[in-house]
Amino acid sequence: MATKLRKSPPVCLAISLLRLMTGQLRYSKQYAGKVIRMEDGGNFTIFRHITIKPDKKDQLETVFIVSFKFSKLSHKANKIASIIPMLLITGFPGFTTKIYAVNYKNGYWQGMYQWKSAKHLDEYKKSLVFRMMNKRAIPDSLNSVQFENKSLDSYILEFPRY
């Protein structure tokens, strides 16, 4: 697994910026503006989809979905503020895709990630970026689920959600 230095925020930021400059990190419009209905009945509007150019096609990885409600800031402010941690997440070892969404009715935010493996996801859950998100969330509002051997695209397309 990656070293502590490789997972540090400055290194992750540098890797993300390099990926952006070389075209390996991309914004996708594939799901932009779509409303996705989750198993609990909540409707989330997708506002950002960022992905790393895949190494292999149809690779089954680990999907991680986390929802939470922030204690401060408006929807617009949170969308802007999420750009900074995004650049730390996209440089983290094992990251491949993240979809950002918001439920305008109840104020919950949702991150839908794809990681190369459950081990990479476990390392991310120990990271500074993940801990920062937890600190900004209203206590007890954080919910998550993970699926191994699945792609984020297959999760979204598994049954009609939007």
C-alpha positions in Angstrom: 0.0 0.0 0.0 1.1 3.6 -0.5 3.4 5.2 2.0 2.3 7.9 4.5 4.1 10.6 2.4 2.2 9.5 -0.8 -1.1 9.9 1.1 -0.2 13.4 2.4 -2.4 16.3 1.3 0.4 18.2 -0.5 1.4 15.1 -2.5 -2.2 14.3 -3.4 -2.7 17.9 -4.5 0.4 17.9 -6.7 -0.7 14.6 -8.3 -4.2 15.9 -8.9 -2.8 19.1 -10.6 -0.5 17.0 -12.7 -3.4 14.8 -13.7 -5.5 17.8 -14.6 -2.7 19.3 -16.8 -2.0 16.0 -18.6 -5.7 15.3 -19.2 -5.8 12.2 -17.0 -8.3 13.8 -14.5 -11.5 14.9 -16.2 -14.9 16.4 -15.5 -17.5 14.2 -17.1 -21.0 15.4 -18.2 -22.3 11.9 -18.3 -24.7 12.3 -15.2 -24.6 16.1 -14.8 -28.0 17.4 -13.8 -29.6 14.0 -13.5 -31.7 13.2 -10.4 -30.8 9.9 -8.9 -33.2 8.1 -6.5 -31.5 6.1 -3.8 -32.7 3.0 -2.1 -34.0 5.0 0.9 -36.2 7.1 -1.5 -34.1 10.2 -1.4 -33.6 12.1 -4.6 -30.1 13.6 -5.2 -29.2 15.9 -8.1 -25.8 15.3 -9.5 -23.7 18.4 -10.0 -20.2 17.2 -10.5 -18.6 14.0 -11.9 -14.8 13.7 -11.9 -12.9 10.7 -13.1 -9.4 9.5 -13.8 -8.8 8.1 -17.3 -9.3 4.3 -16.6 -6.4 1.9 -16.7 -8.7 -1.0 -17.8 -12.2 -1.1 -19.2 -15.0 -2.7 -17.2 -12.8 -3.1 -14.2 -14.8 -4.1 -11.1 -13.7 -2.1 -8.1 -15.2 -0.9 -4.8 -18.1 1.6 -4.7 -18.5 3.8 -1.7 -21.5 6.0 -1.1 -21.6 8.4 1.7 -24.3 10.9 2.6 -24.3 13.6 5.2 -25.6 17.0 6.2 -23.3 19.9 6.7 -23.7 22.0 9.8 -22.9 25.3 8.0 -22.8 27.0 4.6 -25.4 27.2 1.9 -25.7 24.8 -1.0 -23.9 27.2 -3.3 -21.1 27.8 -0.8 -20.7 24.0 -0.2 -20.4 23.4 -4.0 -17.6 25.9 -4.2 -15.9 24.7 -1.0 -16.0 21.1 -2.2 -13.4 21.9 -4.9 -10.5 22.1 -2.5 -11.0 18.6 -0.9 -11.8 17.3 -4.4 -8.2 18.0 -5.5 -6.9 16.1 -2.4 -9.3 13.1 -3.0 -8.5 12.8 -6.7 -4.8 12.5 -5.9 -5.3 9.9 -3.2 -3.9 6.4 -4.1 -6.6 4.2 -5.6 -9.1 6.9 -6.5 -10.8 6.5 -9.9 -14.2 8.3 -9.8 -16.4 10.6 -7.7 -19.9 11.8 -8.3 -21.1 14.8 -6.2 -24.9 15.2 -5.5 -27.2 17.1 -3.3 -30.8 16.5 -2.0 -32.3 20.0 -2.1 -35.3 18.9 -0.1 -33.6 17.7 3.0 -30.2 19.3 2.7 -28.1 16.1 2.5 -25.0 15.8 0.3 -23.8 12.6 -1.2 -20.5 11.4 -2.5 -20.4 8.4 -4.8 -16.9 7.1 -5.2 -15.2 4.3 -7.1 -11.9 3.0 -5.6 -9.5 0.5 -7.2 -10.0 -1.8 -4.1 -11.5 -2.1 -0.7 -8.0 -1.6 0.7 -7.6 1.7 -1.0 -11.0 2.8 0.3 -10.0 1.8 3.9 -6.9 3.9 3.6 -9.0 6.9 2.4 -11.3 6.5 5.4 -8.3 7.1 7.6 -7.2 10.2 5.7 -7.3 13.8 6.7 -9.8 14.7 4.0 -12.3 12.1 5.1 -11.9 13.2 8.8 -12.4 16.9 7.7 -15.7 16.0 6.0 -16.8 14.2 9.2 -16.0 17.2 11.3 -18.1 19.5 9.0 -21.1 17.1 9.1 -23.9 17.4 11.6 -23.3 14.7 14.2 -25.1 11.4 13.4 -26.0 12.6 9.9 -23.2 10.5 8.3 -24.3 7.3 6.5 -22.3 5.1 4.2 -22.4 1.9 2.3 -19.8 0.1 0.2 -20.0 -2.5 -2.5 -17.0 -4.6 -3.6 -16.5 -5.9 -7.2 -18.8 -3.3 -8.7 -18.3 -0.2 -10.8 -20.0 3.1 -10.1 -21.6 3.0 -13.5 -23.1 -0.4 -13.0 -24.4 0.7 -9.6 -26.1 3.7 -11.0 -27.5 1.8 -14.0 -28.5 -1.4 -12.0 -32.1 -0.3 -11.9 -33.9 2.8 -12.9 -32.8 5.5 -10.5 -33.4 8.7 -12.5 
